[in-house]
Amino acid sequence: MITKDMTISGILSKHPDTAEIFFKHGMHCLGCAAAQFESLDEAASAHGIDTDALVKDLNASIKAKKLK
């Protein structure tokens, strides 16, 4: 389960397929230095992205992948 306090790099290392969800929400800086230490909530806020919607979509993506 993905939470707001996780880092982008941590999420991508466990769930690489979630990159498309980040892109869908307008977060294209997945490889930047801040992705290593900044929380998902901090990164989303910095980019004007709704963190709750992003977390919901990320978790839905992971759940859908598990069902396949």
N, C-alpha and C positions, 0 to 999 in steps of 0.2 A: 504494500500500500504506500502510495506517495503522499507525503505531507508537505506543508508549507516550509518547514525548517530544513528540508533536504537541499543539497546543492544540485545544480543542473548537471554537473559532471558525474555526481553520484547516481543520479537518476539514469543518465544515458549509459553509464557503465553496466548497470543492471538490466536496463530496458532500452537497448539502442533503437528499437522501432518507434519509440516515442518522439524521435526527432521530428517526424512529420506533424505531430500535435503542436510542438513548440512553434514550428513554422506557420501552422494554421493560425496561431494566436499572435503572429507578428514578432515572435522572438527568434531572430536569426543569428544571434551572437553566441551560438552554443559552444564555440571553441575559444572564446575570449578568456583572458586570464581571470576575470571576475567569476566566471562559471565554476572555477575551482573552489572558491571559498564563500561566495555570496549565496545566501539562502534563496530558494525559489520565490519566496514572498518579497525579499529585497529586490531581486532582479525584475520580477513582474511589476512591482511598484515603480521602479526606475524607468520602465518602458511604458507605463500607463496601461498595463494589462490587468484585467480582473483576475486576481490570484485564485479566487474560489472557482471560477469557471475553468481556469487552466487545470487546476488540481482535479476537478471533476472529470474533465476530458482525458487527462493522463491516466487516471485510474480506470475509466471506462475502456480505454484502449488496451490496457494491460489485462483487464478481465476478459475482453473479447478475444484476445490472443490466447489466453489459457483455455477458452472454450473450443478452440479449433483443434 
